[in-house]
């Protein structure tokens, strides 16, 4: 600025801010380049190997999937044992269950037609969950990797000061280093105290080589310099822009006779020529996709699938609950059927009964093991029904146990017919013979 005010120079171009005192000493100023500060770091390169096909999922996810496949196989095997398609032969062995789960996971077609509700529920759950797994995996396998690397714990210089495991390096005497000294003196003092040999580099190329030798170095410079260095090496990545903005300002002294011509030329350079140069040399992407993708991406971790595993887990629990309830229901139905068969009155069979009430017409008895009460008329209480006697004349009393025989239902009243059992009864023996003859017919 001194050269301009003393008329010893006509034009000045430098990285400076167009402050008010500078504007008063010059006739005009043009911000030719607007450039922020950027941070340059070394990428984490994942080398290509035989197992890269598994890379879209982390190993913890693959282990969880294998564990889920084993659990699903056991679930199918157990559910088929509890509720088989055929009562004498289950449909799936353990190996067949595992094959079904594996082929379902690989989206292969397996022709199974389960007839039991438990097996249908399991098959729907299996295909629904594996559909999620495989569609997610295939969609992530197409771009090969899935998520930008956001593992650096800082995005500003202020955060870099607190990240003690990283070290900032600079190009000595650059405008960026001067800016950092003024704005963030604590960062510069920390660098001078802990890594003074590597802190200042003689050139941008030297700073990049130092950066590539250690993953914990962070090179801070203007966006123009950082972007140019980044395009020359595929193992580098940038973070920013940061808070500070640096201008390459052009100033012309007062009363310069060719001000209009210079302004027209600078505007042409600013809006056309310089942008073309920047696009040509600074915007090139010389890195192949096979290097950029592994460098910029990281695999999906288990946290991204926690909801899916939770849904499958809840579905499995519900499936097991359904299987258990279905098993309990079948056991209850079988128990009730057996109980009904045990309590069914058989024609001609003898039962032990207890008298619970005596009336003029007969007695009410309760068969052992049953809740119902049955009526026996007086003519069925004596060995000879032609001689009608009352319970009192037969010396029967309440709570007395007697042997009775069942003879079916009365067609007119639909009441069950019982008769007191007498071994020496001629009528009873004739009735037994009639029952035997009717069965043989």
C-alpha positions in Angstrom: 0.0 0.0 0.0 3.0 2.3 0.6 4.1 1.9 -3.0 0.6 2.8 -4.2 0.3 6.0 -2.1 3.8 7.1 -3.1 3.0 6.6 -6.8 5.9 4.1 -7.0 3.5 1.3 -8.2 0.3 1.4 -10.2 -1.4 -1.9 -9.1 -1.1 -4.3 -6.2 -2.3 -7.9 -6.0 -2.0 -9.9 -2.7 -3.9 -11.9 -0.1 -5.3 -9.1 2.0 -8.7 -7.7 3.1 -10.1 -4.5 1.6 -10.2 -2.5 4.8 -11.4 1.1 4.9 -7.8 2.6 5.3 -6.7 0.6 2.3 -9.6 1.6 0.2 -8.9 5.3 1.0 -5.4 4.9 -0.4 -6.5 3.2 -3.6 -8.8 4.2 -6.4 -10.5 0.8 -6.7 -10.2 -2.8 -5.5 -11.5 -6.1 -6.9 -11.6 -9.4 -5.0 -10.2 -11.6 -7.7 -10.3 -14.9 -5.7 -12.5 -15.8 -2.7 -11.0 -18.8 -0.8 -11.7 -20.3 2.6 -9.4 -22.4 4.7 -9.6 -26.2 4.3 -8.1 -29.1 6.2 -6.4 -31.9 4.3 -6.2 -35.4 5.7 -5.1 -38.8 4.6 -7.9 -41.3 3.6 -8.4 -44.6 5.3 -7.9 -47.0 2.4 -9.6 -50.4 2.5 -7.5 -52.7 0.3 -9.3 -54.9 -2.2 -9.2 -58.6 -1.3 -11.2 -61.8 -1.8 -13.6 -60.9 1.0 -14.6 -57.5 -0.3 -17.9 -59.0 -1.4 -18.9 -59.0 2.3 -17.8 -55.5 2.9 -21.2 -53.7 2.7 -22.0 -55.3 6.0 -19.6 -55.3 9.0 -18.4 -58.6 10.3 -20.6 -58.2 13.4 -23.7 -57.9 11.1 -22.6 -61.1 9.3 -22.2 -63.0 12.6 -25.6 -61.8 13.7 -27.2 -63.0 10.5 -25.6 -66.4 10.8 -26.8 -66.6 14.4 -30.3 -65.6 13.2 -30.2 -68.3 10.6 -29.4 -70.9 13.2 -32.2 -69.6 15.5 -34.6 -69.7 12.6 -33.6 -73.3 11.7 -34.1 -74.4 15.3 -37.4 -72.6 15.3 -38.6 -74.4 12.2 -37.3 -77.8 13.4 -39.0 -77.4 16.9 -42.3 -76.1 15.4 -42.4 -79.0 13.0 -41.8 -81.4 15.8 -44.6 -79.9 17.9 -47.1 -79.4 15.0 -46.1 -81.7 12.2 -47.9 -82.0 8.9 -48.3 -85.7 9.5 -48.9 -87.2 12.9 -46.4 -90.0 12.4 -43.6 -88.2 10.5 -42.4 -84.6 10.7 -41.8 -82.8 7.5 -38.4 -81.2 8.3 -35.2 -82.7 9.8 -32.7 -80.2 11.3 -30.6 -80.2 8.1 -33.7 -79.7 5.9 -34.7 -76.8 8.2 -31.3 -75.2 7.8 -31.3 -75.7 4.1 -34.7 -74.0 3.9 -33.5 -71.1 5.9 -30.2 -70.8 3.9 -31.9 -71.1 0.5 -34.5 -68.5 1.7 -31.7 -66.2 2.7 -30.1 -66.6 -0.7 -33.5 -65.8 -2.3 -33.7 -69.3 -3.9 -37.0 -70.8 -4.7 -38.0 -73.6 -2.3 -41.3 -75.4 -3.0 -42.9 -76.0 0.4 -46.5 -76.0 1.1 -47.0 -76.1 4.9 -50.5 -77.0 6.0 -50.2 -76.2 9.7 -50.8 -72.6 10.9 -47.5 -72.6 12.8 -45.5 -73.6 9.8 -47.2 -71.0 7.6 -46.5 -68.3 10.2 -42.9 -69.3 10.3 -42.5 -69.4 6.5 -44.1 -65.9 6.2 -41.8 -64.6 9.0 -38.8 -66.2 7.3 -39.4 -64.8 3.8 -40.3 -61.3 5.2 -37.1 -61.0 7.2 -34.8 -62.5 4.5 -36.4 -60.1 2.0 -35.2 -57.2 4.1 -31.7 -58.7 4.5 -31.0 -59.5 0.8 -32.6 -56.3 -0.7 -30.5 -54.2 1.7 -27.4 -56.2 0.9 -27.8 -56.1 -2.9 -28.7 -52.4 -3.0 -25.6 -51.7 -1.1 -23.5 -54.0 -3.1 -24.3 -52.2 -6.4 -22.4 -49.1 -5.3 -20.1 -51.5 -3.4 -20.0 -49.4 -0.2 -22.7 -47.5 1.5 -21.9 -44.5 3.7 -19.5 -41.5 3.6 -16.7 -41.7 6.2 -17.6 -39.3 9.0 -15.2 -40.7 11.5 -13.0 -37.5 11.9 -14.1 -36.0 15.3 -13.9 -32.4 14.2 -15.0 -30.1 11.4 -13.6 -26.8 12.5 -10.2 -25.5 13.8 -11.8 -24.9 17.2 -12.7 -28.6 17.4 -9.3 -29.5 16.1 -7.7 -27.8 19.1 -9.6 -30.2 21.4 -8.8 -33.3 19.4 -5.4 -34.0 21.1 -4.7 -37.1 18.9 -4.4 -35.0 15.7 -1.6 -32.6 14.8 -1.9 -29.5 12.6 0.8 -28.6 10.1 1.2 -25.5 7.9 3.0 -24.1 4.9 5.5 -21.7 6.4 4.9 -18.0 5.7 1.6 -18.7 3.9 -1.4 -16.4 4.3 -3.3 -19.4 5.8 -0.6 -19.8 8.5 -0.7 -16.1 9.3 -4.5 -16.2 9.6 -4.4 -19.2 11.9 -1.8 -17.4 14.1 -4.1 -14.4 14.4 -7.4 -16.2 14.9 -6.3 -19.4 16.8 -3.1 -18.7 18.6 -3.6 -21.6 21.1 -3.4 -24.1 18.2 -0.1 -22.7 17.0 1.3 -22.6 20.5 0.3 -26.3 21.0 2.0 -27.2 17.7 5.2 -25.4 18.6 5.4 -27.1 22.0 4.7 -30.7 20.9 5.7 -31.2 17.2 7.9 -28.2 16.2 9.9 -30.2 13.6 6.9 -31.1 11.5 4.7 -28.0 12.2 6.1 -25.7 9.5 6.7 -27.1 6.0 8.8 -25.3 3.3 6.1 -25.9 0.6 2.7 -27.3 0.0 4.2 -30.5 -1.6 6.4 -31.1 1.5 3.3 -30.6 3.7 1.4 -33.2 1.7 4.3 -35.7 1.9 4.5 -35.2 5.7 0.8 -35.7 5.9 0.9 -39.0 4.0 3.5 -40.3 6.4 1.1 -40.1 9.4 -2.6 -40.5 9.6 -2.9 -38.1 12.5 -1.5 -35.0 10.6 -3.9 -32.3 9.4 -2.7 -29.9 6.8 -4.4 -26.4 7.0 -4.1 -24.1 4.0 -6.3 -22.0 1.6 -9.0 -23.8 -0.3 -7.2 -23.1 -3.6 -4.0 -24.8 -2.4 -5.8 -27.7 -0.7 -8.0 -28.5 -3.7 -5.1 -28.4 -6.0 -3.1 -30.8 -3.9 -6.1 -33.1 -3.4 -6.6 -33.6 -7.1 -3.0 -34.8 -7.4 -3.3 -37.7 -5.0 -6.2 -40.1 -4.4 -5.3 -40.9 -0.8 -6.2 -37.3 0.4 -9.5 -35.9 1.6 -10.7 -32.5 2.7 -12.8 -31.0 5.4 -14.2 -27.5 5.6 -14.5 -24.8 4.6 -13.5 -23.2 8.0 -14.6 -19.9 9.5 -11.9 -17.7 7.9 -12.2 -16.4 4.3 -9.1 -15.2 2.4 -9.4 -12.8 -0.5 -6.8 -12.3 -3.3 -7.4 -8.5 -3.7 -6.3 -6.3 -6.6 -5.9 -2.5 -5.9 -5.1 0.3 -8.2 -3.6 3.7 -7.2 -5.6 6.9 -7.3 -5.6 8.9 -10.6 -4.3 6.0 -12.6 -5.1 6.9 -16.3 -5.9 3.3 -17.4 -8.3 2.4 -14.6 -11.2 1.5 -16.9 -9.1 -0.8 -19.1 -7.6 -2.6 -16.1 -11.0 -3.0 -14.5 -12.4 -4.5 -17.7 -9.4 -6.9 -17.9 -9.7 -8.0 -14.3 -13.4 -8.6 -14.5 -12.8 -10.7 -17.6 -10.1 -12.7 -15.7 -12.4 -13.0 -12.7 -15.5 -14.2 -14.4 -14.2 -16.3 -17.2 -10.5 -17.0 -17.5 -9.7 -17.8 -13.9 -12.9 -19.9 -13.6 -11.8 -21.9 -16.7 -8.3 -22.4 -15.3 -9.8 -23.5 -11.9 -12.1 -25.9 -13.6 -9.3 -27.3 -15.8 -6.6 -27.8 -13.2 -8.4 -27.8 -9.9 -11.6 -29.7 -10.6 -10.1 -32.7 -12.3 -11.0 -36.1 -10.8 -8.0 -38.3 -11.6 -8.8 -41.0 -9.0 -10.4 -44.2 -10.4 -13.7 -45.3 -8.9 -12.2 -48.5 -7.4 -10.0 -46.2 -5.2 -12.5 -43.5 -4.4 -15.3 -45.8 -3.3 -13.4 -47.8 -0.7 -11.7 -44.6 0.5 -14.9 -42.6 1.0 -17.2 -45.3 2.3 -17.5 -47.4 5.4 -19.6 -50.6 6.0 -22.9 -50.7 7.6 -22.6 -51.6 11.3 -25.0 -53.5 13.5 -26.7 -50.2 14.7 -28.2 -49.7 11.3 -29.9 -53.1 11.5 -30.9 -53.0 15.2 -34.5 -52.2 14.3 -34.7 -55.0 11.7 -33.2 -57.6 14.2 -35.6 -56.3 16.8 -38.6 -56.8 14.4 -37.4 -60.3 13.5 -36.9 -61.1 17.2 -40.4 -59.9 18.1 -41.8 -61.9 15.2 -39.9 -65.0 16.4 -41.2 -64.5 20.0 -44.7 -64.1 18.7 -44.2 -67.2 16.5 -43.0 -69.2 19.5 -46.0 -68.0 21.6 -48.4 -69.0 18.8 -46.7 -72.4 18.6 -46.9 -72.9 22.4 -50.5 -71.8 22.5 -51.4 -74.0 19.6 -49.7 -76.9 21.3 -51.5 -76.2 24.6 -54.8 -76.0 22.7 -54.2 -79.3 21.0 -53.3 -80.9 24.3 -56.5 -79.5 26.0 -58.6 -80.7 23.1 -57.1 -84.2 23.3 -57.5 -84.3 27.1 -61.2 -83.2 26.9 -61.8 -85.9 24.2 -60.2 -88.5 26.4 -62.2 -87.4 29.4 -65.4 -87.5 27.4 -64.6 -91.0 26.2 -63.9 -92.1 29.7 -67.1 -90.6 31.0 -69.3 -91.9 28.3 -71.9 -94.3 29.5 -71.6 -97.7 27.8 -74.6 -99.8 27.2 -74.9 -102.8 29.5 -72.0 -101.7 31.7 -72.2 -101.8 35.5 -71.5 -98.6 37.5 -71.3 -97.8 41.2 -73.8 -95.2 42.2 -74.7 -93.3 45.4 -78.2 -92.6 46.5 -78.6 -88.9 47.1 -82.4 -88.6 47.3 -85.4 -90.9 47.9 -88.9 -90.2 46.6 -92.2 -92.1 46.4 -91.5 -92.9 42.7 -87.9 -94.0 43.1 -84.4 -92.8 43.9 -82.0 -90.2 42.5 -78.4 -91.5 42.2 -75.1 -90.1 41.3 -72.7 -92.2 39.2 -69.1 -92.3 40.5 -66.9 -89.9 38.5 -69.8 -88.0 37.0 -71.5 -84.8 38.0 -75.0 -85.6 36.7 -77.7 -87.3 38.7 -80.0 -89.9 37.3 -83.5 -91.2 38.4 -84.2 -94.9 39.0 -87.9 -95.9 39.2 -89.1 -98.3 41.9 -89.7 -101.1 39.4 -86.0 -101.0 38.6 -84.9 -101.3 42.2 -86.1 -104.9 42.8 -84.8 -108.1 41.3 -88.3 -108.7 39.8 -89.8 -105.6 38.2 -93.2 -107.2 38.3 -93.2 -106.8 42.0 -93.1 -103.0 42.5 -91.6 -102.1 45.9 -90.6 -98.7 47.2 -87.1 -97.8 48.4 -88.3 -97.7 51.9 -89.6 -101.3 51.7 -86.3 -102.3 50.2 -84.5 -100.6 53.2 -82.5 -98.3 51.0 -81.2 -95.1 52.5 -79.4 -91.9 51.4 -75.7 -92.1 50.8 -75.9 -95.8 50.3 -73.8 -97.3 47.5 -75.5 -99.6 45.0 -74.6 -101.3 41.7 -76.5 -100.1 38.7 -76.5 -101.2 35.1 -77.0 -98.8 32.1 -79.6 -99.7 29.4 -79.6 -96.7 27.1 -82.1 -93.9 26.7 -85.9 -94.0 26.8 -87.1 -93.2 23.3 -90.2 -91.4 24.7 -88.6 -89.2 27.4 -84.9 -89.3 26.3 -84.1 -90.1 29.9 -81.3 -92.6 30.7 -82.4 -96.0 32.0 -80.7 -97.6 34.9 -81.6 -100.7 36.9 -80.3 -101.9 40.2 -77.9 -104.9 39.7 -78.8 -108.3 41.3 -76.6 -111.2 40.5 -79.5 -113.7 41.1 -82.1 -111.8 39.2 -83.8 -113.8 36.5 -85.1 -110.6 34.8 -81.6 -109.1 34.8 -80.1 -112.2 33.3 -82.8 -112.2 30.6 -82.0 -108.5 29.9 -78.3 -109.3 29.6 -79.0 -112.1 27.2 -81.2 -109.7 25.1 -78.3 -107.2 25.0 -75.8 -109.9 23.9 -78.2 -111.1 21.2 -78.8 -107.6 19.9 -75.0 -107.0 19.7 -74.5 -110.2 17.7 -77.2 -109.3 15.3 
